[in-house]
Amino acid sequence: MPLKLPHLSPRMENVSPFRVMTVMRRAAELEAEGHKVVHMEVGEPDFATALPIVEAAKRALEKGLTKYTSAPGIAELREAIANRYKLNHGVSIDPNRVLITPGASGGLSLLANMLVSPGDGVLLTDPAYPCVRNFIYMLSAEPQLIPVSIVNNFQPTLEELDLYRNRNSRGLWLASPSNPTGTILERQRLQEICDWTQCNRLHLLVDEIYHGLEYVDDLPSVLELDSSAFVVNSFSKYYGMTGWRLGWIIVPDEYVETANILAQNLFISPPSIAQYAALAAFTNEAEVIFEERRDAFRQRRDYLSRALRELGFQLSNNIQGAFYIYANISKFSEDSEEFCKNLLDYHQVAITPGTDFGEHKAKEFVRMAFTTSMQDLELGVERITKALC
Ligand SMILES: Cc1ncc(COP(=O)(O)O)c(C=O)c1O
């Protein structure tokens, strides 16, 4: 008798895989065949976790700090994060409003569960980090995609927000700096957006995971402008701790209790060793390392954006943060997936098609991550130049 397979939730229908994973798999195959691949597809720093953090983890292990912690995380780390907001942004935050989560991913999932109901609409940009869209689908809610354009720095205007807002819209989720575009919400624009969400009674969530990796003097946290906003952040990017799975959220006072209950149920506790290790991220010694790395990213951004422009790619003049360039390839191809496939198969340069981040002009764009050494970036540019001849 044929095996009757269990029923799959219809909510899974729209949840899409990462195309970048296909790129990474193919890159690994080419490497196994002995090719040198230039990796510009990966959204994580190429640097190893800074030594002070690694040493702190070893000490925590030796002390046997391997048990569950409290659901919102250890008090010292929540306080250290709150202090950081005072130092960097001049805002006082009660550490109780800070909840440590398994990566920003855990934070996004918790907030989606807390704020979104079946049938709700959530306004997002197109392009955007793809998981966000999928979290909304997982709750039988509707991502309401706002196509954003290079001329507006890939962030939504008030006119666009008005246009795409619907009767069922409940919230607006943005990222600054953004993945895949590297653009930020400047202070005035962010203030207008805060006012707009309040006026329209929508919640506002800002993913600030690339904070720290900015190349401008002023990168406001939304909490400077609106204490009712929800913030997502992480130790993955600026702090170089992707594999440690540690992030945080900051919620308004009124949501602290519910967020705690959700954290207990979803995660029990964030990873213990990672939390004790992350305390060292706030030492001067670690900060010097992070700032050196930020300088390296800035130099790579300058080099790669100049080189790509010279080759005829169209890109924003304003890549203000993160480690991505979102480049228009329409001068060379009408299909970003095919462009990426050919570049990898024939020239061993791995980049990500725009179709990973949405639908709007996705076939015209590719994302290049400068998360590899300058030497490899130069090799990548040399190979791309050859590919375009
Ligand atoms: C905008 C954005 N948000 C969230 C995440 C998830 O990061 P984490 O490793 O902290 O879960 C990523 C990862 O690339 C991202 O780019």
PDBQT file of the ligand as one rigid body, heavy atoms in Angstrom, charges set to zero:
ROOT
HETATM    1  C1  LIG A 401      18.499  42.388   7.282  1.00  0.00    +0.000 C 
HETATM    2  C2  LIG A 401      18.790  41.122   8.018  1.00  0.00    +0.000 A 
HETATM    3  N1  LIG A 401      18.046  40.820   9.097  1.00  0.00    +0.000 NA
HETATM    4  C3  LIG A 401      18.253  39.675   9.784  1.00  0.00    +0.000 A 
HETATM    5  C4  LIG A 401      19.236  38.775   9.414  1.00  0.00    +0.000 A 
HETATM    6  C5  LIG A 401      19.429  37.521  10.227  1.00  0.00    +0.000 C 
HETATM    7  O1  LIG A 401      20.623  37.590  10.961  1.00  0.00    +0.000 OA
HETATM    8  P1  LIG A 401      21.009  36.678  12.197  1.00  0.00    +0.000 P 
HETATM    9  O2  LIG A 401      22.264  35.981  11.804  1.00  0.00    +0.000 OA
HETATM   10  O3  LIG A 401      21.260  37.626  13.332  1.00  0.00    +0.000 OA
HETATM   11  O4  LIG A 401      19.887  35.769  12.472  1.00  0.00    +0.000 OA
HETATM   12  C6  LIG A 401      20.032  39.049   8.292  1.00  0.00    +0.000 A 
HETATM   13  C7  LIG A 401      21.073  38.109   7.849  1.00  0.00    +0.000 C 
HETATM   14  O5  LIG A 401      21.688  38.238   6.818  1.00  0.00    +0.000 OA
HETATM   15  C8  LIG A 401      19.803  40.262   7.586  1.00  0.00    +0.000 A 
HETATM   16  O6  LIG A 401      20.521  40.598   6.506  1.00  0.00    +0.000 OA
ENDROOT
TORSDOF 0
